[in-house]
Amino acid sequence: MAPLNVLICGGGCGGPALAYWLANSGHRVTVVERFSTLRASGAQVDLRAQGIEVVKRMGILDVIRAKTVDEAGTSFVDAQNRTKATVMANKSGKGSQTLTSEYEIMRGDLVRILYDATKSNVEYIFGVSVDSFEQPDDRVVVYFSDGRTDTFDLLVGADGQGSRIRKAILPPDSPEPYNRLGLYSAYWFVPRSETDSETCKIYHSPGSRAIMTRSHSVTETQVYFAIKDDSEELRSLPRASIEQQKAFWSEKFSGAGWQTDRFIEGMKNAEYFYCQEVIQVRTDTWYKNRVVLLGDAGYCPSPVTGMGTTASFVGAYVLAGEINRNAQNLPVALANYEKTLRPFINEVQVINRQMIRSVFPQTQLGILILHFVAGILCYFRIPELIAKFSNSENGGWILPYYPELKQDHQTLVE
């Protein structure tokens, strides 16, 4: 098999995961990241279902396990910080995950793990992005933001839900790729206090507002503000300045109760702050000729599914497997990638909009009902029992095995 020259646009999780498989198979891989340094920051992410099996096959599960956040479960609390219901994590090693995964990890730690696993045989270029590209014959000519031009056999867009690569390959008359859920969120870190714990806490306030906290260290706690609002004018919020975004969230959650004052005060001087519209990315195709989309760029399932990181890892594995299986016929490889992965993505992108509305109650009565129902279910440990006896593979989709890839042997014989 003649090695391919592959360019991956995006140095988050999906891009380096693909680089791992391809470089270990002997291909020449370059990863370009528009940020000037490794973007090893961000909030807490997790691995679930088939994503756990992928990192086993990569041989990095133990490395990830050593960096996981010790989160016991998820609790619903009231304004007095009283627990109304708790869903414990399923750490039995059997079945599916609950609201808290057995493999919770800070995004920065996961990015560093992937970088360390690939830096010796993958070229990383920071502070550079893809300005444009052309596809003459059987190659991709790429024009970079620093003025350089280079030619590759394959260009992979792993550049997130706002992907510029996706915009370039979709036809001008394509429908909007965003499935909007009417949800917006922001998160940042605050100093940890004595009321914080190893349990994720969710607090609801009238007006379809919710606050979540997670403590990943002895010194810091993550704070998430989220709101359900279908107003079209809010769509511009993620593009506003950081100062405008902070002002919006401060005003929107002022007087919301619980520890809101503490969180808003901590937001003012937070070094890390991120605001986003919670959306899904859905497109009719994930590739055009020799340019292909990976992860959030092609099929972001949205944070409400809990499957974003898993989808990126699974997508990287399937794409690498199909490339190695059809290295001399990339059009077939990319067609098989989409054909094989599409059923899995269709499953993880299923969202119950009524469920979203129910977990963002508009009134205090709605919150009381939510707490009552959750309390009954958790009293009888229904969520944990369902998880323990459920299939560990999301939706029953079976992760394919690619003998063409070099995989951790021990996991394959277990």
Steps between C-alpha positions, in 0.01 A plus 500: 500500500652829389485756785263793461576865572213616723423847636270526803353840578435521875707395800223425752403138567366352176787621280784363715305175555491451123867603477584227754351224286633627167854577618527159668403349165791671328324798343650847506271717712500874564267671748443875473348687792400865468587574863863586568548223757343168592144584600511288816216673680124475528238346720429143601430242229446127514516173309202270467385185323703422187742784575634306797574201277684724252744633760551141619604408148730804493667369814454827692212405731724467805658839428154656479383319812794648693380850409127456552298731721375317809132590466266282708177590324253780424268663753203732456500766772266779613574861596610391849747251347288209619529188286171398338628207293834341414593280204818313588763419237510143374856394578434127491670464163183346360209654311464862395590829667264721700501883509855471633728277296764273647738684268458870581810700409595863449524585133850642547626175648352298213653732240842465665469121509428491127780744422753299702388182322555654153765771520786263410359399162253778414597852392311771692487854367353759737375849422405402144166428334376393158395805300379312195560192290454356152453142384663446160522136394588265787640749748411797720691825464481691828565872550596583859448819698878558520529514120631147446352256250527123517346192340340206680322177418226573752373799699305432820283772654503442875451868571190495720133586461580829327719317246634705211586178317133398513389835360742456210380154391125534542305627197390865523132397506547250784262533795641650819704228676393614847217331682419770756371391840431841652770442762790724598771439758811653648762356730801613699699408811465641852697430818371190675308551825402271787153449348648346185557126479589212270135484395373695201217730611213634290279785619188622319350848517173628347531640152650185347833564669741238634838505673741209520819470703775239481818494710798355318772599749552606860528864393250552214136443418343520156186710466252458215208737437241379250172641375230389260390791283378472141548870423685543171679812625696286746676321215751784478602463866794261439646755255480789745801618700589318821395809698158502331456128558585528868261793535221295341546202731538722807174677424313185398590310819493788747278399790465140377573363845731231642865619467440719196660810655821306565510366147431837336771662712742225397409552136622861502867408534493150354794446267326219316148577378307345214152568364319296235172422336423132559436354155531190287679484165317298235602479135402275211861417424828497690742514209569638154763333286808491729377729776315342793343616827567347841334547839310819582580642156280239336269362766510681833233324710488793752600498868151396611560151359828451685638329188711772335844375604399139441373582150836661416701197619272251327500709181881518503527122540254421219655757265851368562383142455332573168798702377738213574262248348472707179819707501530484121137596445415790730158569343395149604658549844307820566174355369541198728586727794171682462301183433646321803485789748172666400276251692697565819478877460127477427462321834708739711331805347151395611369772731167513679402868488224443751759361739710814454202716589429289808854541635481877452178578689347843447332519841571410862222243480678337207820483705317338791352240266842431347654453845214276611525270198880489517483431873267202454713352221822541696350369825441168326837532317327464164764694295785292642320170448416594140863591435639186661284267294506695174711427194830688528483578127285799425191394305646156433726625216801270493841664473669341198840341528771600251790252488674754273563721808763434764294454816562413863504121490402443861162670466416297191550166670310581821 
